[in-house]
Every structure is written in structure tokens, then in C-alpha cells.
């Protein structure tokens, strides 16, 4: 195993712009190639370079609330 071809999960996250939990999920799913070294992973740098986060991935953004109509001024209270 040539260590120059591999990087840590933290380095892979920085290269790909994703979180550690997402990177682990991609490794387990097989979308990113890595080898188990002890209790952690050695991630193949070329696999991270090929991986590109797709714009449609993840939770969709919340819809923005519609602008409220201008309120009418309150009538003065008379006593």
C-alpha cells in the first residue's frame, strides 16, 4: 500500500467539502474507495478527486415565507 496515494478522512472531507459523517456514509456505500486501517479509513485521493457533490443532494431548502401585507395603522383609543 503506497501511503502517498491515500489521505485521512479529515483531509478527504476538506478536499470534497463535506462533513465527516457524510464522508463515512459515502465510504460505507462504496461511492468513495478507502481501506480500513485499524479502526479508521485511509481514503484513496483519486477517488475523492473524482467525487463531486451534486447540487440536488441533501435536504431541500425551506420555502421562504411570503412577504406580509402592510399593516393598517391602529385607530387611536378614545376614552
C-alpha positions as CSV (number, residue, x, y, z in Angstrom):
1,X,0.0,0.0,0.0
2,X,1.6,3.3,-1.2
3,X,0.7,5.8,1.5
4,X,1.2,8.7,-0.9
5,X,-2.0,7.7,-2.7
6,X,-4.1,7.9,0.4
7,X,-5.3,10.5,2.9
8,X,-7.2,10.6,6.1
9,X,-10.9,11.0,6.4
10,X,-10.4,14.6,7.7
11,X,-8.3,15.5,4.7
12,X,-10.8,13.9,2.3
13,X,-13.6,15.9,3.9
14,X,-11.6,19.1,3.3
15,X,-10.9,18.2,-0.3
16,X,-14.5,17.2,-1.1
17,X,-16.2,19.9,1.1
18,X,-18.4,17.5,3.1
19,X,-18.8,16.6,6.7
20,X,-17.1,13.6,8.4
21,X,-20.4,11.7,8.8
22,X,-21.3,12.2,5.1
23,X,-17.8,11.0,4.1
24,X,-18.2,7.9,6.2
25,X,-21.5,7.2,4.6
26,X,-20.0,7.5,1.2
27,X,-17.2,5.2,2.1
28,X,-19.6,2.6,3.5
29,X,-21.8,2.9,0.5
30,X,-18.8,2.3,-1.8
31,X,-19.0,5.7,-3.6
32,X,-15.6,6.6,-2.3
33,X,-12.8,4.0,-2.2
34,X,-11.0,3.5,1.1
35,X,-9.2,0.8,3.0
36,X,-9.7,0.1,6.7
37,X,-6.5,0.6,8.7
38,X,-7.1,-0.4,12.3
39,X,-10.2,1.4,13.3
40,X,-10.0,4.2,10.8
41,X,-10.0,4.6,7.0
42,X,-7.3,5.5,4.5
43,X,-9.1,7.2,1.6
44,X,-7.9,7.0,-1.9
45,X,-7.1,10.5,-3.1
46,X,-8.1,9.9,-6.7
47,X,-11.5,8.7,-5.5
48,X,-12.0,11.9,-3.6
49,X,-10.9,14.0,-6.6
50,X,-13.5,12.2,-8.8
51,X,-16.3,12.6,-6.3
52,X,-18.3,15.8,-6.9
53,X,-21.2,16.7,-4.7
54,X,-24.2,17.1,-6.9
55,X,-26.4,20.2,-6.4
56,X,-29.5,18.2,-5.8
57,X,-28.0,16.3,-2.9
58,X,-29.2,16.8,0.7
59,X,-32.3,18.3,2.2
60,X,-34.1,20.9,0.1
61,X,-34.2,24.4,1.4
62,X,-37.2,25.6,3.4
63,X,-39.7,27.7,1.5
64,X,-39.3,31.4,2.2
65,X,-42.4,32.9,3.9
66,X,-44.4,35.3,1.7
67,X,-43.9,39.0,2.5
68,X,-46.6,40.1,4.9
69,X,-49.0,42.8,3.7
70,X,-48.5,46.2,5.1
71,X,-50.5,46.6,8.3
72,X,-53.1,49.3,8.6
73,X,-52.3,51.8,11.3
74,X,-54.2,51.3,14.5
75,X,-57.1,53.6,15.4
76,X,-56.4,55.7,18.4
77,X,-58.2,54.6,21.5
78,X,-60.7,57.1,22.7
79,X,-61.9,57.4,26.3
